[in-house]
């Protein structure tokens, strides 16, 4: 199917044409309405859990972790990093 440059194809249209997530579409086509509703409910619950983790990350980590372990990027500010040389890579 050809798409206008002004209109982006939907995820469904891409999957239907054999693109990304086509396997998911094929797999769900044979499921009952009840199974699909449970899958939707489960995905929504996972989204809510992830939103909560983003909003309150300290609620989801062990209290024994130090600030450095929670935010390792802050310890690398201003630190010069050496490039990875091919000789240092495992073969």
Secondary structure, DSSP 8 states (H G I E B T S, - for coil): ----SSS---HHHHHHTT-TTHHHHHHHHTS-HHHHHHHHHHHHHHHHHHHHHHHTGGGGS-TT--HHHH-GGGGGTT-------GGGS--
